[in-house]
Amino acid sequence: MIRELERRALPGVPVLLLLVLILLASFWGIYTVIREVSGGERGFWIVLIVLIDAIDIFLLCGLFTVAPNQGVVLQLFGKYTGTARDAGLRWANPFYAKKNISLRVRNFETQRLKVNDYDGNPIEIAAVVVWKVVDTAEAVFEVDNFENYVQVQSEAALRNLATLYSYDSHDDQISLRGSTAVVAEHLQREVQDRLKKAGVDVLEARISHLAYASEIAAAMLQRQQASAIIAARQKIVEGAVGMVEMALEMLSAKGVVHLDEERKAAMVSNLLVVLCGERSTQPVINAGSIYH
């Protein structure tokens, strides 16, 4: 496995100034030779100065720029020699092949994938992955086209994650819809495990789209509505029973009225109807006694 080796290239500005001065001096030398040298020596000096100019121009090809948050991978005849990270104008051996690699934070959104969740229900899911390159050597030499590698492996990790959890849970278990923080952390680990060999660090991964597939969306919506209604009714009944129990205890403690078991049962029934009914009850006035 190839690890990144930091290489400090020479500052480019002093080298540029030196090479430009040499080039200007060569032009002055040619002018001087033409004016003052004659005969066979003129040709010799002109050829020598032109050769110096050619070398000078070739050395100018060694100049390159490094932008902030960017690395330049240097190779000499196919051999990795290091990565220049110092921003600014730099100079290195003109024979070096140079490849720019961005070290900035990037993000992308996966395609909407259709996959079965833990319960076997078809769902649509997509995620946003935030990442950056931390090792330029691994990104360039360990995988082919690391950007495409990040995208494909992220989608593979998302598919695997979707099969481990249910879309929704009704018994406080971890689910894709209800446990966003836990699922996002798990997704980040899944993606990081796949991308570490490419020199990539995953900063964040979270689900951006989650829905049932179109063929079961309507049925699942009815199921969710029914579950919500049942849960609401359960809360209403629990509260009504508590209120009835409290009413009977207060009536008995204060001695407002003494009820036998049959009348208590009738009162409980009436109170539950009033408290649990969907519509407002109509009051009925009893003009007789409680037994007639």
C-alpha atoms as one frame of an Amber mdcrd trajectory, in Angstrom:
protein
   0.000   0.000   0.000   1.361   3.398  -1.016   1.207   6.096   1.650   1.465
   9.808   1.034   4.974  11.287   1.260   5.105  15.050   1.687   7.570  16.691
  -0.665   8.588  20.317  -0.252   9.108  21.758  -3.722  11.350  24.784  -4.204
   9.731  28.252  -4.037   8.741  29.178  -7.565   9.180  32.959  -7.518  12.985
  33.032  -6.956  13.463  30.267  -9.534  11.285  32.130 -12.035  13.228  35.354
 -11.567  16.553  33.548 -11.974  15.486  31.773 -15.167  14.056  34.973 -16.643
  17.331  36.803 -15.908  19.276  34.005 -17.600  16.984  34.253 -20.621  17.411
  38.029 -20.846  21.162  37.671 -20.432  21.242  35.172 -23.301  19.459  37.636
 -25.577  22.021  40.263 -24.669  24.786  37.745 -25.316  23.492  36.985 -28.803
  23.325  40.700 -29.571  26.888  41.178 -28.333  28.231  38.219 -30.313  26.621
  39.473 -33.500  28.122  42.954 -32.987  31.618  42.107 -31.829  32.493  38.534
 -32.815  33.215  37.595 -36.402  34.330  34.555 -38.265  33.927  30.970 -37.075
  33.768  31.898 -33.388  30.438  33.698 -33.914  28.658  30.480 -34.888  30.100
  28.637 -31.887  28.936  31.268 -29.383  25.476  31.543 -30.967  24.969  27.767
 -30.777  26.122  27.751 -27.138  23.762  30.592 -26.178  20.823  28.963 -27.983
  21.546  25.713 -26.122  21.517  27.626 -22.827  18.174  29.209 -23.809  16.712
  25.783 -24.596  17.790  24.449 -21.184  16.430  27.586 -19.513  13.044  27.206
 -21.228  12.974  23.514 -20.309  13.622  24.402 -16.658  10.701  26.850 -16.800
   8.452  23.823 -17.410   9.178  22.766 -13.829   7.088  25.620 -12.457   3.618
  24.749 -11.153   1.067  26.262  -8.813  -0.527  24.701  -5.739  -3.878  26.177
  -4.748  -5.044  26.281  -1.109  -6.423  22.908   0.009  -4.879  21.192  -2.970
  -2.133  18.630  -3.373   0.037  17.938  -6.412   1.142  14.328  -6.795   4.639
  14.097  -8.310   5.852  11.092 -10.335   9.238  10.518 -11.939   8.967   8.046
 -14.830   6.038   6.305 -13.132   7.548   6.233  -9.645   5.764   8.151  -6.913
   8.121  10.694  -5.377   5.847  12.718  -3.088   3.005  15.232  -2.827   3.478
  18.999  -2.736   0.940  20.702  -0.452   2.502  24.135   0.144   0.278  26.685
  -1.584   1.770  29.091  -4.113   4.129  28.996  -7.082   6.519  26.024  -6.801
   9.286  24.444  -8.848  10.240  20.816  -9.187  12.125  18.640 -11.645  10.640
  19.281 -15.109  10.625  15.516 -15.721   8.074  15.082 -12.925   4.540  14.242
 -13.969   2.143  16.342 -11.918  -1.460  15.518 -10.970  -3.641  17.949  -9.031
  -5.840  16.467  -6.284  -8.389  18.597  -4.455  -8.297  18.330  -0.659 -11.451
  20.402  -0.201 -14.581  19.062   1.458 -16.988  17.637  -1.100 -20.485  16.238
  -0.953 -22.841  14.389  -3.230 -26.277  12.804  -3.074 -26.723   9.201  -4.093
 -29.402   8.121  -6.510 -32.752   7.062  -5.106 -32.232   3.360  -4.585 -35.052
   0.829  -4.438 -34.291  -1.832  -1.839 -36.098  -4.071   0.658 -35.880  -3.121
   4.325 -35.445  -5.559   7.228 -39.129  -6.567   7.040 -38.957  -7.160   3.309
 -40.917  -4.035   2.372 -39.709  -2.267  -0.790 -38.562   1.276  -0.028 -36.871
   4.157  -1.792 -33.820   5.584  -0.061 -31.085   8.120  -0.824 -28.286   9.670
   1.222 -25.948  12.663   1.303 -22.262  11.891   1.871 -19.740  14.585   2.881
 -16.122  13.578   2.304 -12.609  14.752   1.504  -9.286  13.274   0.427  -6.765
  12.948   3.245  -4.143  10.757   1.527  -3.431  11.732  -2.075  -1.190   8.735
  -2.760  -3.901   6.229  -1.836  -6.520   8.180  -3.769  -4.430   8.127  -6.961
  -2.658   4.773  -6.808  -4.817   2.430  -4.720  -8.076   2.807  -6.691  -8.958
   3.658 -10.254 -10.909   6.946 -10.428 -11.413   7.574  -6.718 -14.381   9.924
  -7.274 -16.394   7.186  -8.991 -15.195   4.740  -6.338 -16.602   6.976  -3.585
 -19.992   7.171  -5.284 -20.339   3.442  -6.019 -19.180   2.312  -2.573 -21.442
   4.846  -0.836 -24.462   3.457  -2.664 -23.401  -0.080  -1.775 -23.129   0.881
   1.906 -26.562   2.514   1.767 -28.120  -0.612   0.277 -26.594  -2.749   3.000
 -27.789  -0.365   5.716 -31.375  -0.374   4.440 -31.586  -4.148   4.814 -30.545
  -4.012   8.486 -33.403  -1.824   9.768 -37.141  -1.629   9.355 -38.674   1.416
   7.728 -40.733   2.063  10.829 -40.985   0.460  14.267 -43.802   0.443  16.812
 -41.963  -1.078  19.777 -39.125   1.442  20.288 -36.674  -0.479  18.125 -34.182
   1.293  15.869 -35.785   2.150  12.533 -34.849   4.121   9.443 -37.559   6.709
  10.008 -37.501   7.028  13.770 -33.809   6.736  14.718 -32.162   9.233  12.377
 -29.104   9.946  14.544 -28.274   6.281  15.159 -28.850   5.343  11.519 -26.736
   8.268  10.287 -23.842   7.230  12.538 -24.096   3.640  11.324 -24.188   4.800
   7.693 -21.086   6.928   8.208 -19.202   3.925   9.609 -20.361   1.728   6.733
 -19.191   4.223   4.114 -15.892   4.932   5.913 -15.021   1.229   6.111 -15.369
   0.986   2.351 -13.494   4.187   1.496 -10.519   4.083   3.858  -8.405   2.236
   1.283  -8.940   5.150  -1.130  -7.470   7.731   1.261 -10.876   9.311   1.869
 -12.291  10.560   5.171 -16.094  10.577   5.513 -17.157  13.625   7.541 -20.902
  13.011   7.497 -23.456  10.666   5.971 -27.199  10.985   6.441 -30.399   9.849
   4.749 -31.864  12.546   2.498 -34.851  10.661   1.081 -36.892   7.841   2.571
 -40.265   6.568   1.372 -42.138   3.381   0.668 -42.027   2.197  -2.920 -44.960
   3.333  -5.029 -46.562  -0.125  -5.232 -47.117  -0.333  -1.468 -47.159   3.329
  -0.495 -50.966   3.560  -0.248 -51.306   0.375   1.811 -48.514   1.437   4.167
 -50.114   4.861   4.610 -53.336   3.195   5.757 -51.328   1.010   8.101 -49.585
   4.043   9.601 -52.914   5.821  10.041 -54.437   2.770  11.721 -51.462   2.430
  14.039 -51.717   6.109  14.969 -55.449   5.790  15.687 -54.890   2.717  17.868
 -52.114   4.449  19.801 -54.311   7.533  20.316 -57.268   5.438  21.496 -55.035
   3.622  23.938 -53.949   6.923  25.492 -57.564   8.119  25.672 -58.737   4.946
  27.422 -55.853   5.066  29.900 -56.705   8.656  30.757 -60.459   7.967  31.023
 -59.956   5.030  33.374 -57.767   7.174  35.598 -60.365   9.963  35.684 -63.186
   7.528  36.539 -61.125   5.964  39.296 -60.314   9.386  40.708 -64.005  10.438
  40.594 -65.171   7.349  42.487 -62.448   7.776  45.109 -63.306  11.453  45.672
 -67.062  10.768  45.916 -66.441   8.012  48.427 -63.906  10.003  50.460 -66.106
  13.113  50.761 -69.285  11.141  51.375 -71.188  13.024  48.683 -73.141   9.957
  47.636 -73.039   6.257  48.471 -73.339   3.937  45.455 -73.783   0.196  45.415
 -71.842  -1.952  42.982 -74.565  -1.864  40.345 -74.779   1.947  40.394 -70.979
   2.207  40.350 -70.936   0.042  37.247 -73.571   2.242  35.591 -71.625   5.391
  36.499 -68.381   3.954  35.181 -70.105   3.011  31.931 -71.592   6.461  31.491
 -68.302   8.235  32.266 -66.371   6.061  29.832 -68.920   6.790  27.113 -68.568
  10.513  27.748 -64.761  10.511  27.936 -63.993   8.052  25.129 -66.682   8.957
  22.628 -65.716  10.630  19.355 -68.706  12.982  19.432 -70.104  15.220  22.129
 -72.671  13.463  24.314 -76.240  14.710  24.749 -77.154  15.251  28.426 -80.281
  13.521  29.748 -82.000  14.869  32.886 -83.470  12.233  35.168 -86.461  13.706
  37.046 -87.050  10.599  39.141 -84.937   8.826  41.676 -81.768   7.048  40.841
 -83.608   3.694  41.082 -86.614   4.567  38.845
